[in-house]
Amino acid sequence: MQFTSKEELADMLRFVERQTVFTIETTAKVETYHDFLASQEAMVLFNSTCMCLQTIGETIRRVDERTSGRLFACYPETPWKKVIGMRNIISHEYLSIDPQVIFATVKTRLNPLLSDLRRVLSDIDAGLRDEELK
């Protein structure tokens, strides 16, 4: 395990929180997956959304790696591996990126992820995860 301080891990999770909020806000007017494909500007939003999902997944992967899986094991109801899996698809299988899946992820998965991230951050700030962060 690479040594990372509690503060660095919390900063990484706050970055994920900000990226998640940004993605929710910038896609608020997207009503169907077709809205991602309707124009050149819409495609820019789609590409931006994919990049945000990629950075969310990559940062979650790094936090998981740096805590040897111990932190996220405390929150088994959150699909951390799927978050990382989305990153892998966007990063390595870009020809397989499905706008319907991206749309569904943004509209159904990000708000619960945001709630879970805030709970993890609250627990870290309260010192409830100090053992997992060692």
C-alpha positions in Angstrom: 0.0 0.0 0.0 1.3 3.4 -0.9 1.2 5.7 2.2 -1.5 8.4 1.9 -2.5 10.5 4.8 -6.1 10.8 6.0 -6.2 14.4 4.7 -5.0 13.3 1.3 -7.6 10.6 1.1 -10.3 13.0 2.2 -9.2 15.5 -0.4 -9.4 12.8 -3.1 -13.0 11.9 -2.0 -13.9 15.6 -1.9 -12.6 15.9 -5.5 -15.0 13.0 -6.4 -17.8 14.7 -4.6 -17.2 17.9 -6.6 -17.0 16.0 -9.9 -20.2 14.2 -9.1 -22.0 17.4 -8.3 -20.7 19.0 -11.4 -21.8 16.1 -13.5 -25.3 16.1 -12.0 -25.6 19.9 -12.5 -24.3 20.0 -16.1 -26.6 17.2 -17.2 -29.7 18.4 -15.4 -31.4 19.4 -18.6 -30.6 16.1 -20.4 -33.9 14.3 -20.6 -33.0 11.3 -22.8 -29.9 9.8 -24.1 -30.7 11.4 -27.5 -30.0 14.8 -25.9 -26.4 13.8 -25.7 -26.3 13.2 -29.5 -28.6 16.0 -30.8 -25.8 18.5 -31.8 -22.2 19.2 -31.7 -22.7 21.1 -28.4 -24.5 18.1 -27.0 -21.7 15.8 -28.0 -19.3 18.1 -26.1 -21.5 17.6 -23.0 -21.5 13.9 -23.6 -17.7 13.8 -23.9 -17.4 16.0 -20.8 -19.7 13.7 -18.9 -17.7 10.7 -19.9 -14.5 12.4 -18.7 -16.0 13.2 -15.4 -17.2 9.6 -14.9 -13.7 8.5 -15.9 -12.1 10.7 -13.3 -14.6 9.7 -10.6 -13.8 6.0 -11.3 -10.1 6.6 -11.4 -10.0 8.5 -8.1 -12.2 5.9 -6.4 -9.8 3.2 -7.7 -6.8 5.1 -6.2 -8.5 5.5 -2.8 -9.4 1.8 -2.8 -5.9 0.9 -3.7 -4.3 3.2 -1.1 -6.5 1.8 1.6 -6.0 -1.8 0.5 -9.8 -2.1 0.1 -10.4 -1.5 3.8 -12.2 1.8 3.5 -14.8 0.9 0.9 -15.3 -2.5 2.6 -17.1 -0.6 5.3 -19.7 0.5 2.8 -20.6 -2.7 0.9 -24.0 -1.3 -0.3 -22.2 1.1 -2.6 -21.2 -0.4 -6.0 -17.6 0.8 -5.8 -16.4 -1.8 -8.3 -19.1 -0.7 -10.8 -17.8 2.9 -10.5 -14.3 1.6 -11.2 -15.7 -0.6 -14.0 -17.3 2.4 -15.7 -14.0 4.1 -15.7 -12.4 1.1 -17.3 -14.9 1.0 -20.1 -14.5 4.7 -20.8 -10.7 4.5 -20.7 -10.1 1.3 -22.6 -13.2 0.4 -24.5 -14.2 3.8 -25.8 -15.8 2.4 -29.0 -18.2 0.5 -26.7 -19.4 3.5 -24.8 -23.2 3.4 -24.9 -25.0 6.8 -24.5 -27.9 5.0 -23.0 -25.7 3.6 -20.2 -24.1 6.9 -19.6 -27.5 8.6 -19.4 -28.8 5.9 -17.0 -25.7 6.2 -14.9 -26.0 10.0 -14.6 -29.7 10.0 -13.9 -30.0 7.0 -11.5 -26.6 6.3 -10.0 -24.9 9.7 -9.3 -27.3 11.0 -6.6 -27.0 7.8 -4.5 -23.2 7.9 -5.0 -23.1 11.5 -3.9 -25.0 10.6 -0.7 -22.7 7.7 0.0 -19.6 9.8 -0.6 -20.9 12.4 1.8 -21.4 9.7 4.4 -17.9 8.4 3.9 -16.5 11.9 4.3 -18.6 12.5 7.4 -17.3 9.3 8.9 -13.7 10.2 8.1 -14.1 13.7 9.5 -15.6 12.2 12.7 -12.6 9.9 13.0 -14.8 6.8 12.5 -12.5 5.3 9.8 -9.1 6.1 11.3 -8.3 2.3 11.6 -9.2 1.7 7.9 -7.0 4.7 6.8 -3.8 3.5 8.5 
